[in-house]
Amino acid sequence: MLPHSLIIQKLAKYGADDNTYKAMIMGKTSRDPAFKCEGTSIPLVEEVVLLGVTVDNKLKFEKSN
């Protein structure tokens, strides 16, 4: 297992920072969890675009324009 500081360093090297983090809950939930990394809140989103494909929290995949 990698040390936490090394993981944060590697993420920063590849362009991930607290402005690029997003969290998504897949499926139904009655809870509204809060996610944090390095003391920064991570926004909860309903959809995200990954490699030109929009993925939503209902696991529907659509090609982005």
C-alpha positions in Angstrom: 0.0 0.0 0.0 1.3 3.4 -0.9 1.8 6.1 1.7 -0.9 8.8 1.7 1.6 11.6 0.9 2.9 9.7 -2.2 -0.6 9.1 -3.5 -1.4 12.9 -3.2 2.0 13.6 -4.9 1.2 11.3 -7.8 -2.3 12.7 -8.3 -0.9 16.2 -8.4 1.7 15.1 -11.0 -1.0 14.0 -13.4 -3.2 17.1 -13.0 -5.6 16.0 -10.2 -6.1 18.6 -7.5 -9.0 19.6 -5.3 -10.5 21.6 -8.2 -10.9 18.4 -10.3 -12.2 15.9 -7.8 -15.8 14.8 -8.1 -17.8 12.2 -6.3 -20.8 10.2 -7.6 -23.2 7.8 -5.8 -24.2 4.9 -8.0 -27.8 3.7 -7.4 -30.3 4.8 -4.8 -29.4 6.0 -1.3 -31.3 7.7 1.5 -28.1 9.2 2.8 -26.3 12.3 1.6 -22.7 11.5 2.3 -19.9 14.2 2.5 -16.6 13.4 0.8 -13.3 15.1 1.6 -9.7 14.9 0.5 -6.9 16.8 2.2 -9.5 18.7 4.2 -11.3 20.0 1.0 -14.9 19.0 0.3 -15.5 17.0 -2.9 -18.6 18.0 -4.7 -21.3 15.3 -5.3 -22.4 15.2 -8.9 -25.1 13.3 -10.8 -23.1 12.8 -14.0 -19.5 13.1 -15.2 -17.8 13.0 -18.6 -15.0 10.5 -18.9 -13.1 10.1 -22.1 -15.9 11.7 -24.1 -18.6 9.5 -22.5 -21.2 10.9 -20.1 -21.8 8.5 -17.2 -24.7 9.3 -14.8 -25.6 7.9 -11.4 -28.2 5.6 -13.0 -25.3 4.0 -15.0 -26.6 5.3 -18.4 -23.8 5.9 -20.8 -24.1 8.5 -23.6 -21.6 9.8 -26.1 -20.8 13.5 -25.4 -20.9 16.1 -28.2 
